[in-house]
Amino acid sequence: MFRGCSFGAEVDAAGEVVFCTAMTGYQEALTDPSYRGQILTLTASHIGNYGVCEHDIESVGPQVAGFVVREAAAIRSNCRSEQDLGAWLAGCDVPAVTGIDTRALVRRLRGGGAMRGMIVVGEARSNHDVLEAIRSQPQMVGQDLASEAGAASPGSWTDSIDCWWPVPAEVPTQPYRVVAIDCGAKRTMYRHLVAAGCVVQTVPVGATAADILAMEPEGVFISNGPGDPAAVTAGVEALRGLVGKVPMFGICLGHQLLALALGASTWKLPFGHRGANQPVRDLEADRIFITSQNHGFCVDGDSLERVDCQVTHVHLNDGTVAGFRHKTLPIHGLQFHPEASPGPHEAALLFGTFTREMSTLRGGSVVAGEAL
């Protein structure tokens, strides 16, 4: 049990307790739908010092079940700040706790793995009642959270990023038609697709292969999202029906769903990869990316080899799969977030692989974002 002080909503909340090692970007993390159903702990010691800015959120609002920090800043100082972090969380009914020894909490999570927990803010409750409430929470394995975190109906996305680092060498004169399966997407992913010369139409996870093909896409993008990929059976079935018919690119959960659709398997990591300093080796280019990641499940590398795929990227901390591509079909996925730009920006050019595949099938040579 850890005791602290509330600085968010005065409500109790339960969920899977996880930690993120990023030094900045608390607002982007809080609004990332991949954290749905989780209590997020940050290892950075001072949180809230630059407040909250509406432009920086990655979805409609906070997605976490709860928030835990070492020290919430008493003063916000940033010309872009529009609101205090605590007031924003309170207005969104998200409980937050400060004064927690986050180092001790993270050590417990690293040793025992991500586990269910509870933030108790309201009236005092007995340890027995709290433990019973925690035990009543479902395990993350087997949960299809993508269906509730993603888009509820078809839509479109037109907003682009303020700048691209590096700026694309060329963009197509006729935009690529991309259908994005929204599993709980970060807005920045769609902004990068638009910047790369794509017209983005979004569909829910429940959209069928026939629904998607009727939209005549030149490419299908599968977004990030929360929960167990193996539980997103509708999404996997739709992707299975698209194999060999259109180029496909998946990020994070989308990467896992593509692997499952091809016949590979996934498994749950002990405590996941969550942070902005995750080292990844590109095996084909023999280079290192420092990446942003947020996931608790992983694709099995041996199972990819058995379904005619090859691993393209590897996480250097534990050797797990960080990217793959099909050996003969225009299908590839990345476990990390190339759109997140955690200091370095070069991973954003990996969107260019997707546009090159669409350009090749179009019969042209104009692509967005040449490979480094």
C-alpha positions in Angstrom: 0.0 0.0 0.0 1.3 3.5 -0.9 -0.1 6.6 0.6 -0.2 10.1 -1.0 -2.4 13.1 -1.6 -5.1 13.6 -4.2 -4.7 16.3 -6.9 -7.3 15.1 -9.4 -10.9 13.9 -9.2 -12.2 12.8 -5.8 -13.2 9.3 -7.0 -11.8 5.8 -6.6 -10.5 3.9 -9.6 -9.1 0.5 -10.3 -7.1 -0.9 -13.2 -3.8 -2.5 -14.3 -0.9 -0.5 -12.7 1.9 0.3 -15.2 4.8 2.7 -15.4 6.3 4.9 -18.1 9.9 6.1 -18.2 9.4 9.2 -20.4 10.8 12.4 -18.9 8.3 14.7 -20.7 4.9 14.3 -22.5 2.6 13.5 -19.6 -0.3 15.1 -21.4 0.3 13.0 -24.5 0.6 9.9 -22.3 -2.6 10.6 -20.3 -4.6 11.0 -23.5 -3.2 8.0 -25.4 -6.0 5.4 -25.8 -3.4 2.6 -25.4 -3.5 3.4 -21.6 -7.2 2.7 -21.4 -8.1 0.6 -18.3 -4.7 1.3 -16.7 -3.3 3.3 -13.7 -0.3 5.2 -15.1 2.8 5.8 -13.0 5.5 8.2 -14.2 9.1 7.7 -13.2 9.9 11.4 -13.8 9.8 13.1 -10.4 8.2 16.5 -11.2 5.0 16.4 -13.2 2.6 19.2 -14.2 5.1 22.0 -14.4 4.1 23.1 -18.0 0.4 22.6 -17.5 -2.1 21.5 -20.1 -2.5 22.6 -23.7 -5.5 21.5 -25.8 -3.4 21.2 -28.9 -1.2 18.5 -27.4 -3.9 16.0 -26.5 -3.9 12.7 -28.5 -7.6 11.9 -28.2 -10.8 13.4 -26.8 -9.4 13.5 -23.3 -7.6 11.5 -20.6 -7.8 7.8 -21.2 -6.1 6.4 -18.1 -8.1 5.0 -15.2 -5.8 6.9 -12.7 -2.5 8.7 -12.4 0.3 8.4 -9.9 3.3 10.8 -9.6 6.1 11.6 -7.1 5.5 15.3 -7.0 2.7 17.3 -8.7 4.0 20.8 -9.6 2.3 23.6 -7.5 3.0 26.2 -10.3 2.7 25.8 -14.0 5.0 27.9 -16.2 4.5 27.7 -20.0 3.3 30.3 -22.5 1.2 27.6 -24.2 -0.4 26.4 -20.9 -4.2 26.7 -20.7 -5.0 24.9 -17.5 -3.5 23.3 -14.4 -2.9 19.6 -14.7 -4.8 18.7 -11.5 -7.8 20.8 -12.4 -7.9 19.3 -15.9 -7.8 15.8 -14.5 -10.5 16.6 -11.9 -12.8 18.0 -14.6 -12.4 14.8 -16.5 -13.1 12.6 -13.5 -9.7 11.1 -13.4 -8.2 10.5 -9.9 -4.5 11.4 -9.4 -2.2 10.9 -6.5 1.0 12.8 -5.6 3.6 12.1 -2.9 4.0 8.4 -3.8 7.5 6.8 -3.7 7.3 6.0 -7.4 10.8 4.4 -7.4 9.6 1.8 -4.9 6.4 1.3 -6.9 8.3 0.8 -10.2 10.7 -1.7 -8.6 7.7 -3.7 -7.4 6.2 -3.7 -10.9 9.4 -4.7 -12.5 9.9 -7.5 -10.1 6.3 -8.8 -10.0 5.0 -7.5 -13.4 2.1 -5.2 -14.1 -0.6 -6.0 -11.7 -4.1 -4.8 -10.8 -4.4 -2.0 -8.3 -6.7 0.7 -7.0 -6.5 4.4 -6.1 -8.7 5.1 -3.1 -9.5 8.8 -2.7 -12.9 9.0 -1.1 -14.1 7.6 2.2 -11.8 5.3 4.1 -12.2 1.6 3.1 -10.9 -1.5 4.8 -8.0 -3.3 3.3 -10.3 -6.3 2.8 -12.8 -4.2 0.8 -10.0 -2.7 -1.3 -8.5 -6.1 -2.1 -11.9 -7.5 -3.0 -12.5 -4.5 -5.4 -9.1 -5.1 -7.0 -9.6 -8.8 -7.4 -13.0 -8.2 -9.1 -11.2 -6.3 -11.9 -10.6 -8.3 -15.0 -7.1 -9.3 -16.1 -5.8 -7.5 -19.1 -5.3 -10.8 -20.9 -8.5 -11.5 -22.8 -9.9 -7.9 -22.8 -11.0 -6.4 -26.1 -10.6 -2.7 -25.2 -9.9 -1.6 -28.7 -13.5 -1.9 -29.7 -14.6 0.6 -27.0 -11.5 2.9 -27.4 -11.7 3.2 -31.2 -14.0 5.1 -33.4 -17.7 4.3 -33.1 -18.5 5.1 -36.7 -16.8 5.9 -40.0 -15.2 9.3 -40.4 -12.3 11.2 -41.9 -9.1 13.0 -40.8 -7.7 16.1 -42.5 -5.4 17.8 -39.9 -1.7 17.6 -40.6 1.4 18.1 -38.4 2.9 21.6 -38.0 6.2 20.4 -39.4 7.9 17.2 -40.5 11.4 16.3 -39.5 12.9 15.9 -42.0 10.5 17.4 -44.5 9.3 14.9 -47.1 11.3 15.1 -50.3 8.2 14.6 -52.4 4.5 14.1 -52.0 2.1 12.7 -54.6 0.2 15.0 -56.8 -2.8 12.8 -56.3 -3.2 11.8 -52.6 -3.1 8.2 -51.6 -6.5 6.8 -50.5 -6.0 5.3 -47.0 -8.6 3.6 -44.8 -7.5 3.6 -41.2 -8.9 1.0 -38.8 -9.2 3.0 -35.6 -8.4 0.8 -32.5 -7.9 3.8 -30.3 -5.6 5.9 -32.5 -3.3 8.8 -31.4 -4.2 11.8 -33.5 -0.5 12.4 -34.4 -0.5 9.1 -36.4 -3.2 10.5 -38.7 -1.4 13.8 -38.9 1.7 12.1 -40.2 -0.3 10.2 -42.8 -1.9 13.4 -44.1 1.6 15.0 -44.2 2.8 12.1 -46.2 0.2 12.7 -48.9 -2.7 10.6 -47.8 -6.4 11.1 -47.6 -7.5 9.3 -44.4 -10.9 7.7 -44.0 -11.4 6.1 -40.6 -13.5 3.0 -39.7 -14.3 1.2 -36.4 -12.6 -2.0 -35.4 -15.8 -3.9 -36.3 -15.6 -2.9 -40.0 -15.5 -6.0 -42.3 -13.1 -6.6 -45.1 -15.9 -6.1 -47.6 -16.8 -2.7 -45.9 -13.2 -1.6 -46.3 -12.7 -2.8 -49.9 -15.9 -1.1 -50.9 -14.1 2.2 -50.0 -11.5 1.4 -52.7 -8.4 2.1 -50.6 -4.9 2.1 -51.9 -3.7 1.2 -48.5 -5.0 0.2 -45.1 -3.5 1.5 -41.8 -4.2 -0.1 -38.5 -3.7 2.1 -35.4 -2.5 1.6 -31.9 -5.0 0.8 -29.1 -5.4 -0.8 -25.7 -6.0 -4.4 -24.5 -5.2 -7.9 -25.6 -4.7 -8.1 -29.4 -5.8 -11.8 -29.4 -9.2 -10.7 -28.0 -9.9 -8.3 -31.0 -11.3 -11.1 -33.1 -13.4 -8.9 -35.4 -10.3 -6.8 -36.3 -8.2 -9.9 -37.0 -10.9 -11.4 -39.1 -11.2 -8.2 -41.2 -7.5 -8.0 -41.8 -7.4 -11.7 -42.7 -9.8 -10.9 -45.5 -7.6 -8.0 -46.8 -4.3 -10.0 -47.0 -2.9 -9.9 -50.5 -5.5 -7.3 -51.7 -4.0 -4.0 -50.5 -0.9 -2.7 -48.8 -1.2 -2.7 -45.0 0.7 -0.9 -42.3 0.2 -1.4 -38.5 1.6 0.4 -35.5 1.6 -1.0 -31.9 -1.7 -2.9 -31.5 -2.1 -2.6 -35.3 1.2 -4.4 -35.7 0.1 -7.2 -33.4 -3.3 -7.5 -35.2 -1.6 -7.8 -38.6 0.7 -10.6 -37.2 -2.3 -12.5 -35.8 -4.2 -12.1 -39.1 -1.2 -13.7 -40.9 -1.2 -16.6 -38.5 1.5 -15.6 -36.0 0.9 -15.4 -32.2 1.2 -12.8 -29.4 2.1 -13.0 -25.7 1.9 -10.6 -22.7 5.1 -9.0 -21.5 5.8 -9.0 -17.7 5.6 -5.2 -17.3 5.6 -3.9 -20.9 7.6 -1.3 -22.8 6.4 2.3 -22.0 8.6 5.2 -22.4 10.4 7.5 -24.9 13.9 6.1 -24.6 13.4 2.6 -25.9 16.4 1.4 -28.2 15.4 -0.5 -31.3 17.8 -2.0 -34.0 16.7 -1.8 -37.6 18.1 -5.2 -38.8 17.9 -4.4 -42.5 19.6 -0.9 -42.4 21.8 -1.9 -39.4 21.0 1.3 -37.4 19.6 2.2 -34.0 16.4 4.2 -33.3 15.6 5.7 -29.9 11.8 5.2 -29.9 8.7 5.9 -28.0 6.7 2.8 -27.0 3.5 1.9 -25.1 2.5 -1.7 -25.1 2.0 -4.7 -22.8 1.8 -7.4 -25.5 4.4 -8.7 -28.0 4.5 -10.6 -31.3 6.3 -14.0 -31.1 9.3 -13.9 -33.5 9.4 -17.6 -34.2 5.7 -17.7 -35.2 6.4 -14.9 -37.7 9.0 -17.0 -39.5 6.5 -19.8 -39.8 4.1 -17.6 -41.7 6.5 -16.2 -44.3 7.4 -13.1 -42.5 10.7 -11.7 -41.2 11.6 -9.7 -38.2 12.9 -6.2 -39.3 13.3 -4.5 -35.9 14.4 -5.8 -32.5 14.1 -4.2 -29.1 17.6 -4.0 -27.7 16.7 -4.3 -24.0 15.1 -7.7 -24.2 15.4 -8.9 -27.9 11.6 -8.8 -28.5 10.1 -8.1 -31.9 9.8 -4.4 -32.7 8.9 -4.7 -36.4 8.2 -7.2 -39.1 7.3 -7.4 -42.8 5.9 -10.1 -45.1 8.5 -11.6 -47.4 6.3 -11.3 -50.5 3.3 -9.1 -49.7 3.2 -5.3 -49.0 2.4 -5.8 -45.3 4.5 -4.5 -42.5 4.2 -3.4 -38.8 6.1 -1.5 -36.2 5.7 -2.1 -32.4 7.1 1.3 -31.6 5.6 4.8 -32.4 7.4 6.4 -35.3 5.1 9.5 -35.0 6.0 10.2 -31.4 9.4 11.9 -32.0 10.9 11.5 -28.5 13.7 13.9 -29.2 14.9 12.2 -32.4 12.7 12.5 -35.4 14.2 10.1 -37.9 11.8 7.2 -37.1 9.0 9.3 -38.7 10.4 8.5 -42.1 9.3 4.9 -41.6 5.9 6.1 -42.8 7.6 6.3 -46.1 7.7 2.5 -46.4 3.9 2.5 -46.5 3.6 5.3 -49.1 6.3 3.6 -51.3 4.2 0.4 -51.4 1.1 2.4 -52.5 3.2 4.3 -55.0 4.6 1.0 -56.5 1.1 -0.5 -56.9 -0.1 2.8 -58.5 2.7 2.4 -61.0 4.4 5.6 -60.2 7.7 6.6 -58.5 6.6 9.5 -56.3 6.9 8.7 -52.6 6.8 10.6 -49.3 9.7 10.5 -47.0 12.7 8.7 -48.6 14.4 6.2 -46.4 17.6 7.4 -44.7 
